[in-house]
Amino acid sequence: MTDDYRITVAQAVENVLERMGAACARAGRSADEVRLLAVTKFHPYEAVEAAYAAGVRLFGENHVQEAEAKFSAGTAPKGAFVHLLGHLQSNKAKRAAALFDCVQSIDSIEVAAELAKRAAALGKTLDVLLELHTGEESKTGFASEDALLRALEAIMPMPSLKPRGLMTMAPFSDDAAVVRASFRTCRRAFEVAMKRFAPVDFSVLSMGMSNDFELAVEEGSTMVRVGTAIFGSRRLR
């Protein structure tokens, strides 16, 4: 890793954190309420190293195979946590359970049950977030708040999974009202779930990416997933 690359990433992380802080201030929130997750998909391991050196401890990948190439065999830096952000297929649940600290993209009871079985076999308790579909074109996630809450009722008793909150992807739009509506839909579902399943530690609301994380913070996000604004365009492929 070159010094220039390390400096560039550090400056980008600082810029993102400043923007997050300003968004918190506009919403009357403390900057400590929102965590930054660096999305390293399509970037080499040196991107992880550079972001880690800049103080980032949460990292996100979209694909099991790419994440294995970077983080298998204990290669994650000390104190770093790796999250799966992309859709998980049941046939990759065993590998995902072994590799990730959290799966943010649970979108069916069946996938959750398979992941729970694989985590239990490893003697591991795995954090998960349930994904709510709120308009993003890929159509991943539970289709409605009711479907998500029913899934939570089924997943909560699974001893090897620990539901921690919700995740969503807003539509890619220049219309701030459309994006805010997406985030507000997820926040409402999050608040309902917190009340229904209290006192479970259900406190993570993962919303916002490079193009919309400031709006997400203003709408209540507790974790933003930022890649391009830190690392630039994809480099692997």
Helices and strands as residue ranges (DSSP letters): H 3-26, G 31-33, E 35-39, H 45-53, E 58-61, H 64-71, G 72-74, E 81-84, G 90-92, H 93-99, E 102-106, H 109-121, E 126-131, H 145-155, E 161-167, H 176-197, E 204-206, H 213-218, E 223-226, H 228-231
